[in-house]
Amino acid sequence: MFGLSGKITAHAGHRDALVDCLVRASRVVGALEGCYLYLVSVSPTESDAVWVMEVWRSAHDHQASLALGEIRAIIDEARPLIAGMSESSQFIPVGGHGLPARLFPPSD
C-alpha cells in the first residue's frame, strides 16, 4: 500500500473553491480500483489550509491517476487557487480502523 498526506494553502479567500476542486477529484479517483481513501479536510485554525490524505494500492496507481484527463483538468483549475504546499509525507498503512481488513496482512 501507499499513502500520502499533505497540507495545501489556498490564496486568501479561495479555500472553498480549492476544496470544491479536491472533492471533485476525490469522486473521480474514488471510482478507481486502486484508490482506497481520498480525504479532504479543512483546518479549524488556519482559514486557508486544506489537508489531503490518500491511501492507494500502490504508488503506481497513484501516479496513474494523475495522468487521467479529468484529473489533469481539475489540477489545472486548482493550481491558480494554491498559494503553497507543504512537503507531502508518504506513509505505508499497516492497520487500524477505516480501511477494509482485507487490505492488511493477518496479524499473528
C-alpha positions in Angstrom: 0.0 0.0 0.0 1.0 3.6 -0.5 -0.2 6.7 1.4 0.3 10.4 1.1 -0.7 13.3 3.4 -0.1 17.0 2.9 -1.3 20.5 3.6 -2.2 22.8 0.8 -2.6 26.5 1.4 -5.1 28.4 -0.7 -4.8 32.0 -1.6 -6.8 34.1 0.8 -10.5 33.7 0.3 -10.1 30.8 -2.2 -10.2 27.9 0.2 -13.7 26.9 -0.6 -13.1 26.9 -4.3 -10.0 24.7 -3.7 -11.9 22.3 -1.5 -14.5 22.0 -4.3 -11.8 21.0 -6.8 -10.3 18.5 -4.4 -13.7 17.0 -3.5 -14.4 16.6 -7.2 -11.1 14.9 -7.7 -12.0 12.6 -4.8 -15.1 11.4 -6.7 -13.0 10.7 -9.8 -10.2 8.8 -8.1 -12.6 7.2 -5.6 -14.1 5.2 -8.6 -10.7 3.8 -9.4 -9.9 0.3 -8.2 -6.6 1.3 -6.7 -7.8 4.2 -4.5 -8.8 3.2 -1.0 -9.1 6.7 0.6 -9.0 10.3 -0.6 -9.9 12.5 2.3 -10.2 16.3 2.1 -10.2 18.3 5.4 -10.1 21.9 6.4 -8.2 23.3 9.3 -10.2 24.8 12.2 -7.3 27.2 13.0 -5.9 28.1 9.6 -8.6 29.7 7.3 -6.7 29.0 4.1 -5.4 25.5 4.9 -6.7 22.3 3.3 -5.3 18.8 4.2 -5.5 15.9 1.9 -4.8 12.2 2.9 -4.7 9.5 0.3 -4.3 5.7 0.5 -3.6 3.8 -2.6 -3.0 0.1 -3.5 0.4 1.2 -4.9 2.4 4.3 -5.8 1.9 3.3 -9.4 -1.9 3.5 -9.0 -1.5 7.0 -7.6 0.8 8.1 -10.4 -1.6 6.7 -13.0 -4.4 8.7 -11.5 -2.5 11.9 -12.1 -2.4 11.1 -15.9 -6.2 10.9 -16.2 -7.6 13.8 -18.4 -10.4 14.6 -15.8 -7.8 14.8 -13.0 -5.4 16.9 -15.2 -8.3 19.3 -15.8 -9.1 19.6 -12.1 -5.4 20.2 -11.3 -5.3 22.9 -13.9 -8.3 24.6 -12.4 -7.0 24.3 -8.8 -3.4 25.4 -9.5 -4.2 29.2 -9.5 -6.1 28.8 -6.2 -3.0 27.4 -4.4 -0.6 29.8 -2.6 1.7 27.0 -1.4 2.0 23.3 -0.5 3.8 21.7 2.4 6.1 18.8 1.7 3.9 15.7 1.3 4.5 12.9 3.7 4.5 9.4 2.4 3.4 6.5 4.6 2.6 2.8 4.5 -0.7 1.9 6.2 -0.3 -1.2 8.4 -3.7 -1.4 10.1 -6.4 0.4 12.1 -10.0 1.4 11.6 -11.4 2.9 8.4 -9.9 0.7 5.7 -11.2 -2.8 4.9 -9.4 -5.5 6.9 -8.8 -7.4 3.7 -6.2 -4.8 2.7 -3.9 -5.7 5.6 -2.0 -8.9 6.2 -3.3 -11.1 9.0 -1.6 -10.5 12.4 -0.2 -13.3 14.4 
